[in-house]
């Protein structure tokens, strides 16, 4: 039996903050895979409020013991929302550093011989924050296209999704409840299932 293991690394959206079902989009994707007949071992390594610099410093130490030699090892990465928050008069992480951090993580995953997929950060209720988020989203997309790593865009589809926008507005302006995470997972699911079944399919940057 194939020993497929997937580490989801990133921040609060990975962890599923706000979800009454305690699954987030990552847990929902794992459940969809199993329902589709693709068993896997799922590790949620999301940390609330973490930025990409912090993620860069920890991902390898946390993923390595969970992805031993001989398994089909995958890493799903999602970061950026916290980088683009304003703190002390500027973004928590400079955009150039955000891109450099993502590049370093992707390079490290490739050197390990693992497969990577990147999920873009979703929109929130703060229009000024969203402007910074869209700019970083575009740079992440270009980076992933160059690295030939699937990059699943989330900002625009969710920005136009009434359930998502209503759900985050009803909460803290950032995190949805179960209904919002259902929408996020449904957006990602077709590409996720294809990637699991055929990681060599060279999924394009999904725009």
LUMTILUM-319947 format. One record per atom (N, C-alpha, C): residue in one letter; residue number from 1; y, z, x. Coordinates in nm, 3 decimals. Layout:
 type seq      c2      c3      c1
    A NUM       Y       Z       X
...
//
This chain:
 type seq      c2      c3      c1
    X   1  -0.120   0.000   0.085
    X   1   0.000   0.000   0.000
    X   1   0.125   0.000   0.088
    X   2   0.220  -0.083   0.055
    X   2   0.343  -0.094   0.132
    X   2   0.421   0.037   0.129
    X   3   0.459   0.084   0.248
    X   3   0.537   0.208   0.259
    X   3   0.685   0.170   0.269
    X   4   0.746   0.149   0.153
    X   4   0.886   0.110   0.146
    X   4   0.972   0.236   0.132
    X   5   1.067   0.253   0.225
    X   5   1.155   0.369   0.222
    X   5   1.300   0.322   0.229
    X   6   1.383   0.382   0.146
    X   6   1.524   0.342   0.139
    X   6   1.613   0.465   0.149
    X   7   1.705   0.461   0.247
    X   7   1.808   0.564   0.258
    X   7   1.939   0.510   0.202
    X   8   1.998   0.583   0.111
    X   8   2.130   0.550   0.058
    X   8   2.230   0.642   0.128
    X   9   2.323   0.584   0.201
    X   9   2.420   0.665   0.276
    X   9   2.561   0.634   0.229
    X  10   2.645   0.737   0.224
    X  10   2.783   0.717   0.180
    X  10   2.841   0.843   0.120
    X  11   2.930   0.823   0.022
    X  11   3.008   0.934  -0.030
    X  11   2.969   0.973  -0.172
    X  12   3.068   1.020  -0.250
    X  12   3.038   1.083  -0.379
    X  12   2.976   0.988  -0.481
    X  13   3.010   0.859  -0.475
    X  13   2.951   0.766  -0.571
    X  13   2.802   0.747  -0.542
    X  14   2.766   0.752  -0.414
    X  14   2.624   0.749  -0.377
    X  14   2.556   0.876  -0.427
    X  15   2.622   0.989  -0.407
    X  15   2.565   1.117  -0.449
    X  15   2.558   1.131  -0.601
    X  16   2.640   1.054  -0.673
    X  16   2.637   1.059  -0.820
    X  16   2.721   1.169  -0.878
    X  17   2.831   1.204  -0.811
    X  17   2.920   1.308  -0.863
    X  17   2.970   1.270  -1.002
    X  18   2.964   1.363  -1.094
    X  18   3.009   1.341  -1.232
    X  18   2.900   1.298  -1.327
    X  19   2.785   1.260  -1.275
    X  19   2.676   1.209  -1.359
    X  19   2.597   1.324  -1.420
    X  20   2.595   1.330  -1.551
    X  20   2.522   1.437  -1.619
    X  20   2.371   1.426  -1.596
    X  21   2.325   1.308  -1.558
    X  21   2.182   1.289  -1.532
    X  21   2.147   1.311  -1.384
    X  22   2.250   1.335  -1.301
    X  22   2.229   1.365  -1.159
    X  22   2.154   1.253  -1.086
    X  23   2.185   1.128  -1.120
    X  23   2.120   1.014  -1.058
    X  23   2.219   0.926  -0.981
    X  24   2.340   0.910  -1.035
    X  24   2.433   0.815  -0.976
    X  24   2.377   0.674  -0.982
    X  25   2.447   0.577  -0.921
    X  25   2.394   0.441  -0.923
    X  25   2.272   0.428  -0.832
    X  26   2.267   0.507  -0.725
    X  26   2.156   0.496  -0.631
    X  26   2.024   0.539  -0.697
    X  27   2.025   0.652  -0.765
    X  27   1.904   0.697  -0.832
    X  27   1.859   0.600  -0.941
    X  28   1.956   0.541  -1.009
    X  28   1.922   0.443  -1.112
    X  28   1.858   0.318  -1.051
    X  29   1.907   0.276  -0.935
    X  29   1.846   0.158  -0.870
    X  29   1.702   0.189  -0.828
    X  30   1.680   0.308  -0.774
    X  30   1.545   0.345  -0.735
    X  30   1.452   0.345  -0.857
    X  31   1.500   0.398  -0.968
    X  31   1.420   0.402  -1.090
    X  31   1.389   0.261  -1.141
    X  32   1.487   0.171  -1.131
    X  32   1.465   0.033  -1.174
    X  32   1.359  -0.035  -1.088
    X  33   1.361  -0.006  -0.959
    X  33   1.261  -0.066  -0.870
    X  33   1.121  -0.022  -0.909
    X  34   1.104   0.105  -0.933
    X  34   0.973   0.157  -0.970
    X  34   0.928   0.100  -1.104
    X  35   1.022   0.089  -1.199
    X  35   0.990   0.031  -1.329
    X  35   0.951  -0.115  -1.318
    X  36   1.004  -0.183  -1.216
    X  36   0.972  -0.325  -1.195
    X  36   0.845  -0.344  -1.112
    X  37   0.777  -0.233  -1.081
    X  37   0.651  -0.242  -1.008
    X  37   0.668  -0.238  -0.857
    X  38   0.783  -0.192  -0.810
    X  38   0.807  -0.183  -0.667
    X  38   0.820  -0.036  -0.626
    X  39   0.710   0.029  -0.594
    X  39   0.718   0.170  -0.554
    X  39   0.794   0.186  -0.424
    X  40   0.866   0.297  -0.413
    X  40   0.941   0.323  -0.291
    X  40   0.965   0.472  -0.277
    X  41   1.000   0.512  -0.157
    X  41   1.047   0.648  -0.132
    X  41   1.198   0.641  -0.118
    X  42   1.266   0.721  -0.197
    X  42   1.411   0.713  -0.211
    X  42   1.478   0.838  -0.156
    X  43   1.575   0.818  -0.065
    X  43   1.649   0.930  -0.009
    X  43   1.798   0.911  -0.039
    X  44   1.855   1.006  -0.111
    X  44   1.999   1.003  -0.138
    X  44   2.069   1.092  -0.035
    X  45   2.148   1.028   0.052
    X  45   2.216   1.099   0.160
    X  45   2.368   1.091   0.142
    X  46   2.413   1.090   0.017
    X  46   2.555   1.086  -0.012
    X  46   2.621   1.222   0.006
    X  47   2.744   1.222   0.058
    X  47   2.821   1.344   0.077
    X  47   2.959   1.326   0.015
    X  48   2.993   1.415  -0.076
    X  48   3.122   1.405  -0.144
    X  48   3.238   1.416  -0.044
    X  49   3.336   1.329  -0.061
    X  49   3.461   1.324   0.014
    X  49   3.444   1.274   0.158
    X  50   3.328   1.232   0.194
    X  50   3.306   1.183   0.330
    X  50   3.373   1.048   0.352
    X  51   3.432   1.028   0.469
    X  51   3.489   0.898   0.504
    X  51   3.396   0.825   0.601
    X  52   3.432   0.702   0.636
    X  52   3.342   0.620   0.717
    X  52   3.328   0.671   0.860
    X  53   3.430   0.737   0.911
    X  53   3.419   0.795   1.046
    X  53   3.315   0.905   1.048
    X  54   3.317   0.988   0.945
    X  54   3.218   1.095   0.935
    X  54   3.078   1.038   0.912
    X  55   3.069   0.934   0.830
    X  55   2.940   0.870   0.806
    X  55   2.885   0.810   0.935
    X  56   2.971   0.746   1.012
    X  56   2.928   0.685   1.138
    X  56   2.865   0.789   1.231
    X  57   2.915   0.911   1.228
    X  57   2.867   1.012   1.321
    X  57   2.733   1.073   1.280
    X  58   2.691   1.054   1.155
    X  58   2.571   1.124   1.109
    X  58   2.456   1.035   1.063
    X  59   2.485   0.908   1.030
    X  59   2.385   0.829   0.960
    X  59   2.254   0.815   1.038
    X  60   2.264   0.791   1.167
    X  60   2.142   0.765   1.244
    X  60   2.053   0.889   1.251
    X  61   2.114   1.004   1.275
    X  61   2.036   1.128   1.284
    X  61   1.966   1.160   1.153
    X  62   2.029   1.124   1.041
    X  62   1.969   1.156   0.912
    X  62   1.866   1.052   0.867
    X  63   1.890   0.926   0.902
    X  63   1.798   0.821   0.858
    X  63   1.672   0.814   0.944
    X  64   1.685   0.838   1.074
    X  64   1.573   0.817   1.165
    X  64   1.447   0.896   1.127
    X  65   1.455   1.027   1.096
    X  65   1.332   1.096   1.060
    X  65   1.274   1.054   0.925
    X  66   1.357   0.991   0.842
    X  66   1.312   0.948   0.710
    X  66   1.257   0.806   0.710
    X  67   1.281   0.733   0.819
    X  67   1.237   0.594   0.829
    X  67   1.152   0.578   0.955
    X  68   1.031   0.630   0.954
    X  68   0.948   0.627   1.074
    X  68   0.898   0.486   1.107
    X  69   0.857   0.471   1.230
    X  69   0.800   0.344   1.275
    X  69   0.679   0.311   1.187
    X  70   0.672   0.186   1.146
    X  70   0.559   0.141   1.065
    X  70   0.589   0.125   0.918
    X  71   0.700   0.184   0.871
    X  71   0.735   0.167   0.730
    X  71   0.830   0.047   0.714
    X  72   0.845   0.002   0.591
    X  72   0.945  -0.100   0.558
    X  72   1.075  -0.024   0.533
    X  73   1.161  -0.022   0.634
    X  73   1.278   0.066   0.634
    X  73   1.403  -0.008   0.588
    X  74   1.473   0.050   0.491
    X  74   1.596  -0.010   0.438
    X  74   1.707   0.095   0.435
    X  75   1.830   0.048   0.450
    X  75   1.946   0.136   0.441
    X  75   2.050   0.070   0.351
    X  76   2.094   0.141   0.249
    X  76   2.201   0.094   0.161
    X  76   2.325   0.178   0.193
    X  77   2.434   0.110   0.225
    X  77   2.556   0.175   0.274
    X  77   2.667   0.155   0.173
    X  78   2.741   0.261   0.143
    X  78   2.858   0.248   0.055
    X  78   2.962   0.350   0.097
    X  79   3.076   0.300   0.143
    X  79   3.183   0.387   0.190
    X  79   3.316   0.313   0.175
    X  80   3.425   0.384   0.190
    X  80   3.556   0.319   0.182
    X  80   3.653   0.382   0.085
    X  81   3.602   0.439  -0.023
    X  81   3.692   0.499  -0.122
    X  81   3.771   0.614  -0.062
    X  82   3.707   0.695   0.019
    X  82   3.777   0.809   0.080
    X  82   3.863   0.767   0.198
    X  83   3.824   0.661   0.266
    X  83   3.908   0.609   0.376
    X  83   4.047   0.572   0.326
    X  84   4.054   0.517   0.207
    X  84   4.178   0.461   0.155
    X  84   4.262   0.561   0.076
    X  85   4.217   0.684   0.068
    X  85   4.300   0.789   0.008
    X  85   4.415   0.824   0.103
    X  86   4.531   0.854   0.046
    X  86   4.646   0.893   0.128
    X  86   4.641   1.043   0.156
    X  87   4.659   1.077   0.281
    X  87   4.661   1.216   0.323
    X  87   4.760   1.228   0.439
    X  88   4.851   1.323   0.431
    X  88   4.951   1.343   0.536
    X  88   5.032   1.216   0.562
    X  89   5.064   1.145   0.454
    X  89   5.151   1.029   0.465
    X  89   5.085   0.898   0.500
    X  90   4.956   0.896   0.513
    X  90   4.886   0.771   0.547
    X  90   4.742   0.776   0.503
    X  91   4.669   0.665   0.514
    X  91   4.528   0.664   0.473
    X  91   4.446   0.760   0.560
    X  92   4.345   0.816   0.502
    X  92   4.261   0.910   0.577
    X  92   4.197   0.843   0.699
    X  93   4.166   0.715   0.685
    X  93   4.112   0.638   0.798
    X  93   4.189   0.507   0.806
    X  94   4.238   0.473   0.924
    X  94   4.308   0.347   0.943
    X  94   4.214   0.232   0.905
    X  95   4.263   0.127   0.837
    X  95   4.175   0.018   0.795
    X  95   4.098  -0.047   0.910
    X  96   4.163  -0.061   1.027
    X  96   4.091  -0.118   1.141
    X  96   3.973  -0.030   1.182
    X  97   3.993   0.101   1.174
    X  97   3.885   0.193   1.208
    X  97   3.775   0.188   1.103
    X  98   3.814   0.171   0.976
    X  98   3.713   0.159   0.871
    X  98   3.621   0.040   0.896
    X  99   3.680  -0.071   0.933
    X  99   3.601  -0.191   0.961
    X  99   3.514  -0.170   1.085
    X 100   3.571  -0.108   1.187
    X 100   3.496  -0.081   1.310
    X 100   3.379   0.014   1.281
    X 101   3.401   0.113   1.197
    X 101   3.293   0.205   1.162
    X 101   3.179   0.133   1.090
    X 102   3.214   0.049   0.993
    X 102   3.111  -0.026   0.922
    X 102   3.036  -0.118   1.017
    X 103   3.108  -0.185   1.105
    X 103   3.044  -0.275   1.201
    X 103   2.946  -0.199   1.290
    X 104   2.985  -0.080   1.333
    X 104   2.899   0.000   1.419
    X 104   2.772   0.043   1.346
    X 105   2.787   0.081   1.219
    X 105   2.669   0.122   1.142
    X 105   2.575   0.003   1.122
    X 106   2.630  -0.111   1.086
    X 106   2.546  -0.229   1.066
    X 106   2.476  -0.270   1.196
    X 107   2.547  -0.260   1.305
    X 107   2.489  -0.294   1.435
    X 107   2.375  -0.197   1.467
    X 108   2.397  -0.068   1.441
    X 108   2.294   0.031   1.467
    X 108   2.170   0.011   1.381
    X 109   2.190  -0.021   1.254
    X 109   2.077  -0.047   1.164
    X 109   1.997  -0.167   1.214
    X 110   2.067  -0.272   1.254
    X 110   1.999  -0.392   1.305
    X 110   1.920  -0.362   1.433
    X 111   1.978  -0.282   1.520
    X 111   1.909  -0.247   1.646
    X 111   1.783  -0.166   1.621
    X 112   1.782  -0.091   1.511
    X 112   1.662  -0.015   1.473
    X 112   1.554  -0.104   1.413
    X 113   1.591  -0.227   1.378
    X 113   1.496  -0.316   1.314
    X 113   1.486  -0.295   1.164
    X 114   1.584  -0.226   1.105
    X 114   1.586  -0.199   0.962
    X 114   1.669  -0.303   0.889
    X 115   1.649  -0.312   0.757
    X 115   1.727  -0.401   0.672
    X 115   1.843  -0.323   0.610
    X 116   1.960  -0.386   0.603
    X 116   2.079  -0.321   0.546
    X 116   2.133  -0.399   0.427
    X 117   2.193  -0.325   0.337
    X 117   2.271  -0.381   0.227
    X 117   2.394  -0.292   0.211
    X 118   2.509  -0.353   0.180
    X 118   2.632  -0.276   0.161
    X 118   2.680  -0.293   0.018
    X 119   2.715  -0.182  -0.044
    X 119   2.770  -0.180  -0.180
    X 119   2.918  -0.144  -0.170
    X 120   3.002  -0.227  -0.228
    X 120   3.147  -0.207  -0.220
    X 120   3.190  -0.084  -0.300
    X 121   3.302  -0.023  -0.260
    X 121   3.355   0.090  -0.338
    X 121   3.411   0.042  -0.472
    X 122   3.397   0.122  -0.576
    X 122   3.443   0.083  -0.709
    X 122   3.589   0.119  -0.732
    X 123   3.650   0.068  -0.838
    X 123   3.789   0.102  -0.870
    X 123   3.803   0.242  -0.926
    X 124   3.926   0.293  -0.919
    X 124   3.956   0.422  -0.978
    X 124   4.078   0.408  -1.068
    X 125   4.135   0.518  -1.113
    X 125   4.246   0.513  -1.208
    X 125   4.383   0.513  -1.141
    X 126   4.387   0.514  -1.008
    X 126   4.512   0.518  -0.933
    X 126   4.544   0.377  -0.882
    X 127   4.643   0.312  -0.942
    X 127   4.673   0.173  -0.909
    X 127   4.712   0.154  -0.762
    X 128   4.788   0.247  -0.707
    X 128   4.828   0.235  -0.567
    X 128   4.708   0.248  -0.473
    X 129   4.620   0.338  -0.506
    X 129   4.497   0.351  -0.427
    X 129   4.414   0.224  -0.437
    X 130   4.407   0.167  -0.555
    X 130   4.328   0.045  -0.574
    X 130   4.378  -0.071  -0.489
    X 131   4.508  -0.080  -0.466
    X 131   4.561  -0.187  -0.381
    X 131   4.502  -0.175  -0.241
    X 132   4.499  -0.055  -0.187
    X 132   4.441  -0.033  -0.054
    X 132   4.290  -0.059  -0.055
    X 133   4.227  -0.021  -0.164
    X 133   4.082  -0.040  -0.177
    X 133   4.045  -0.188  -0.179
    X 134   4.122  -0.267  -0.251
    X 134   4.095  -0.411  -0.258
    X 134   4.110  -0.476  -0.120
    X 135   4.210  -0.433  -0.045
    X 135   4.232  -0.489   0.089
    X 135   4.113  -0.457   0.180
    X 136   4.064  -0.334   0.175
    X 136   3.949  -0.298   0.258
    X 136   3.823  -0.368   0.209
    X 137   3.808  -0.380   0.080
    X 137   3.694  -0.451   0.021
    X 137   3.684  -0.593   0.077
    X 138   3.797  -0.662   0.085
    X 138   3.798  -0.799   0.137
    X 138   3.754  -0.802   0.284
    X 139   3.798  -0.706   0.361
    X 139   3.761  -0.702   0.503
    X 139   3.613  -0.668   0.521
    X 140   3.562  -0.578   0.438
    X 140   3.420  -0.547   0.443
    X 140   3.337  -0.671   0.405
    X 141   3.382  -0.744   0.306
    X 141   3.310  -0.865   0.265
    X 141   3.303  -0.966   0.378
    X 142   3.414  -0.987   0.447
    X 142   3.416  -1.081   0.560
    X 142   3.324  -1.034   0.671
    X 143   3.326  -0.904   0.700
    X 143   3.240  -0.849   0.804
    X 143   3.093  -0.870   0.771
    X 144   3.055  -0.841   0.647
    X 144   2.916  -0.855   0.607
    X 144   2.872  -1.001   0.605
    X 145   2.962  -1.089   0.566
    X 145   2.930  -1.231   0.567
    X 145   2.901  -1.278   0.709
    X 146   2.982  -1.233   0.801
    X 146   2.963  -1.269   0.942
    X 146   2.833  -1.210   0.997
    X 147   2.801  -1.087   0.954
    X 147   2.680  -1.020   1.002
    X 147   2.555  -1.061   0.926
    X 148   2.572  -1.146   0.823
    X 148   2.461  -1.189   0.739
    X 148   2.390  -1.070   0.673
    X 149   2.473  -0.979   0.622
    X 149   2.423  -0.863   0.548
    X 149   2.471  -0.875   0.404
    X 150   2.383  -0.857   0.306
    X 150   2.427  -0.865   0.166
    X 150   2.538  -0.763   0.137
    X 151   2.644  -0.809   0.073
    X 151   2.755  -0.723   0.034
    X 151   2.779  -0.742  -0.114
    X 152   2.757  -0.636  -0.190
    X 152   2.768  -0.646  -0.335
    X 152   2.905  -0.596  -0.379
    X 153   2.988  -0.689  -0.425
    X 153   3.123  -0.655  -0.470
    X 153   3.114  -0.577  -0.601
    X 154   3.199  -0.478  -0.615
    X 154   3.197  -0.396  -0.735
    X 154   3.334  -0.380  -0.799
    X 155   3.440  -0.398  -0.720
    X 155   3.573  -0.364  -0.770
    X 155   3.611  -0.443  -0.895
    X 156   3.613  -0.575  -0.886
    X 156   3.664  -0.654  -0.999
    X 156   3.577  -0.644  -1.123
    X 157   3.443  -0.656  -1.108
    X 157   3.361  -0.643  -1.230
    X 157   3.379  -0.509  -1.300
    X 158   3.391  -0.401  -1.223
    X 158   3.407  -0.270  -1.286
    X 158   3.550  -0.248  -1.335
    X 159   3.646  -0.310  -1.268
    X 159   3.785  -0.300  -1.314
    X 159   3.799  -0.363  -1.452
    X 160   3.718  -0.463  -1.481
    X 160   3.722  -0.531  -1.610
    X 160   3.621  -0.473  -1.709
    X 161   3.550  -0.370  -1.667
    X 161   3.447  -0.309  -1.751
    X 161   3.508  -0.191  -1.828
    X 162   3.517  -0.204  -1.956
    X 162   3.583  -0.102  -2.038
    X 162   3.511   0.032  -2.033
    X 163   3.379   0.028  -2.025
    X 163   3.303   0.153  -2.021
    X 163   3.333   0.229  -1.892
    X 164   3.331   0.157  -1.780
    X 164   3.362   0.221  -1.652
    X 164   3.502   0.281  -1.652
    X 165   3.601   0.200  -1.691
    X 165   3.740   0.247  -1.685
    X 165   3.764   0.362  -1.782
    X 166   3.703   0.357  -1.897
    X 166   3.718   0.466  -1.994
    X 166   3.650   0.593  -1.943
    X 167   3.537   0.576  -1.878
    X 167   3.461   0.691  -1.830
    X 167   3.534   0.764  -1.717
    X 168   3.591   0.688  -1.623
    X 168   3.661   0.755  -1.513
    X 168   3.791   0.818  -1.563
    X 169   3.856   0.755  -1.662
    X 169   3.979   0.812  -1.718
    X 169   3.951   0.944  -1.789
    X 170   3.833   0.955  -1.846
    X 170   3.796   1.077  -1.917
    X 170   3.759   1.189  -1.821
    X 171   3.734   1.153  -1.695
    X 171   3.698   1.252  -1.596
    X 171   3.812   1.282  -1.502
    X 172   3.786   1.271  -1.371
    X 172   3.888   1.304  -1.272
    X 172   3.966   1.183  -1.222
    X 173   3.944   1.068  -1.286
    X 173   4.013   0.946  -1.244
    X 173   3.937   0.867  -1.141
    X 174   3.829   0.923  -1.092
    X 174   3.749   0.857  -0.989
    X 174   3.602   0.845  -1.029
    X 175   3.546   0.956  -1.072
    X 175   3.403   0.960  -1.096
    X 175   3.370   0.946  -1.245
    X 176   3.277   0.857  -1.278
    X 176   3.237   0.843  -1.418
    X 176   3.130   0.944  -1.455
    X 177   3.092   0.941  -1.580
    X 177   2.975   1.014  -1.625
    X 177   2.856   0.920  -1.624
    X 178   2.753   0.958  -1.699
    X 178   2.630   0.879  -1.700
    X 178   2.653   0.736  -1.747
    X 179   2.738   0.717  -1.846
    X 179   2.761   0.582  -1.899
    X 179   2.821   0.490  -1.794
    X 180   2.916   0.542  -1.716
    X 180   2.977   0.462  -1.611
    X 180   2.878   0.426  -1.501
    X 181   2.798   0.522  -1.461
    X 181   2.696   0.493  -1.359
    X 181   2.592   0.394  -1.410
    X 182   2.563   0.398  -1.540
    X 182   2.474   0.296  -1.598
    X 182   2.530   0.156  -1.574
    X 183   2.660   0.142  -1.595
    X 183   2.724   0.011  -1.577
    X 183   2.723  -0.033  -1.430
    X 184   2.752   0.061  -1.343
    X 184   2.752   0.031  -1.199
    X 184   2.612  -0.016  -1.156
    X 185   2.509   0.057  -1.195
    X 185   2.372   0.023  -1.157
    X 185   2.330  -0.112  -1.216
    X 186   2.368  -0.138  -1.341
    X 186   2.333  -0.266  -1.404
    X 186   2.395  -0.383  -1.330
    X 187   2.516  -0.364  -1.278
    X 187   2.584  -0.468  -1.201
    X 187   2.507  -0.500  -1.073
    X 188   2.454  -0.397  -1.007
    X 188   2.387  -0.414  -0.878
    X 188   2.240  -0.453  -0.890
    X 189   2.177  -0.418  -0.999
    X 189   2.031  -0.424  -1.010
    X 189   1.968  -0.559  -0.978
    X 190   2.018  -0.672  -1.029
    X 190   1.950  -0.799  -0.999
    X 190   1.946  -0.829  -0.849
    X 191   2.055  -0.802  -0.782
    X 191   2.063  -0.830  -0.638
    X 191   1.978  -0.730  -0.559
    X 192   1.977  -0.607  -0.604
    X 192   1.895  -0.502  -0.542
    X 192   1.748  -0.538  -0.550
    X 193   1.700  -0.578  -0.667
    X 193   1.559  -0.609  -0.684
    X 193   1.518  -0.731  -0.602
    X 194   1.606  -0.829  -0.592
    X 194   1.577  -0.946  -0.509
    X 194   1.568  -0.906  -0.362
    X 195   1.660  -0.822  -0.319
    X 195   1.661  -0.778  -0.180
    X 195   1.535  -0.699  -0.145
    X 196   1.488  -0.616  -0.237
    X 196   1.366  -0.541  -0.212
    X 196   1.245  -0.632  -0.200
    X 197   1.240  -0.732  -0.285
    X 197   1.122  -0.820  -0.286
    X 197   1.125  -0.921  -0.173
    X 198   1.246  -0.958  -0.130
    X 198   1.258  -1.061  -0.025
    X 198   1.382  -1.034   0.060
    X 199   1.371  -0.942   0.157
    X 199   1.489  -0.910   0.238
    X 199   1.538  -1.026   0.322
    X 200   1.451  -1.125   0.341
    X 200   1.491  -1.243   0.418
    X 200   1.555  -1.351   0.333
    X 201   1.584  -1.319   0.209
    X 201   1.641  -1.419   0.120
    X 201   1.786  -1.452   0.153
    X 202   1.845  -1.375   0.244
    X 202   1.982  -1.397   0.286
    X 202   2.077  -1.402   0.165
    X 203   2.071  -1.296   0.089
    X 203   2.164  -1.283  -0.024
    X 203   2.306  -1.304   0.025
    X 204   2.383  -1.381  -0.044
    X 204   2.521  -1.402   0.000
    X 204   2.609  -1.282  -0.034
    X 205   2.729  -1.284   0.016
    X 205   2.828  -1.189  -0.031
    X 205   2.849  -1.217  -0.178
    X 206   2.821  -1.119  -0.262
    X 206   2.832  -1.137  -0.406
    X 206   2.977  -1.109  -0.447
    X 207   3.047  -1.213  -0.490
    X 207   3.189  -1.200  -0.519
    X 207   3.212  -1.191  -0.670
//
